[in-house]
Amino acid sequence: MKINYMHGCEIEYDEEKTCKWYSVAEEWGCDCVHCLNFLKLARNNSLPEIVLENLAFFGIPAGKATHVSYLGDIAPGQLFYQFSYRIAGNIISDENDPHYHGEVRFCHDDYPYGAPDFPQPHFDIEFNVSLPWVMDSSAE
């Protein structure tokens, strides 16, 4: 296990177990139009830089989120999403308010979403970001 301090948390993570799980995991499986919009951005490496940098750090493919939620429109063509990815390891200490919902946070989400067989122990990295609408009008 490796230890690092990121986003107001000291975390202990197992890079090998995390990468091994994602190497055989499928992409996020919902086919609603908002999830398809997310997947199109993920497949094209068009997610916000903060997302791509964090996923690269942990060796996680962008399209293999373990949870994706469309939360509403911010402005025309800009949608607010919350999505997360599971990481093998532990949150050692957390300086953030447990109700903090900034752009990036580490948290424990007990519901398995797309990762019911993920190795224990684990935690999640959650992103709360604005994403552009990139689907053509025929997909709506």
N, C-alpha and C positions, 0 to 999 in steps of 0.2 A: 504494500500500500504506500501511496505517496501522500504527503501533506502539503497543502497550499492554503493561502489566504486570498480569497476572492469575494467581491461583492458583499463585504461586511461579514463574511463567515470564514471560519477556519474549517476546512474540509479534509477528510481523509478519503482517498478514492483509489479504486483498483482498476487501473488502466487496462490490464489484460482481460479481466472478467467483463468489463464494459464493452471493449472492442469485440470480444468473442461473441457476446450476445447479439450485438448489432450486425455482425458479419452474416448471421443467418436470419435476422429479423426481416419482416416484410415492411414495405412502406405503410404509412398511415392509410387505413382501409376505408374510410368513409367516402362515399361518392356524391355527397351533397355539393352543390355548386360552390359554397364557401370553402369547403375542404379541398375541392379541386383547384380553386384559386390559390390556396396555400401551397398545394403540391406543385403546381406549375411554377410558382416562385422558387420553391425549394429545389426542384429539379434543375432550374436554370441558375442556381447560386445567386438569386436575386433577393434574398432575405436581407434585412438590415445588417450592416457590418458587425454590429455588436453580437448578433446571433451567430453569424458565420465564424467570427473569431472564437467565441466560446465553444462552438461545436468542434472546430478544428483542434482546439486545445485538448478536448476529451476524445477525439477520434470518432465522432458521431456523425453519420450521414444525415443531412438536413431533412430528407424526405421520410425518415423513420421516427417521427415524433411518437410519443406514447400517449399524447393527448393534444387535441386541437379544438378550440372553441372560437367561433365568430361571435363577438360581443356587440357589434353594432357599427353603424356608419359614423365617421367623424366629420367628413365633408364629402362632396361628390368625388367619387373615385378613390377615397381613402377609407379603409375599414379597420376597425380595432379588433385585434386577435389576442388570444391567450393560448400559448402552446408550451408543451414541456417535453423533456427527454429524461429518461431514467439513467442514473449513474450508480455503479456498484461502490459502496462505501458508506461513510457516516458524515453528518454535520457535527463537528466537534464543539464549536461555539458559534453563536449567532448574535451579532450586535444589533440586528435589525428588529424593529417592532414586528411581532408575528403577523400583524395585519398589513404590513408593508406590501404594496403592490406596485413597485417601481418597474422600470424596464426589464430588469433581470433580478431574480432572487433564487436562492436555494430553499427548498421546502420538502416536507414529507407529505406525499399524497397517497393515502392508503388505497384508493380505488385503482385497480390494475390497468384500466384502459387497454392499451395495446401491448401490455407487458405483464401478463399474469404469471409468467414463468421466469421473471427476472431474478437473478441471484440475490440472496439476502446477505448482509444488510444492504439497503439502498436508499437513495434520496433522489430528488428531482431538481432539475434546473428549469425554471419557468420564465418565459418571456411574455411581456405585455407590451405589444408594439402595434404601430400603424403599418398596414400593408396596402399597396395599391391594388386596385381591381385590374386584373390582366386578362380575364376571360373575355372571349368575344361575345357579342350579344346573343348569338344562337345558343349559348350554354345557359342562359338565364331561364 
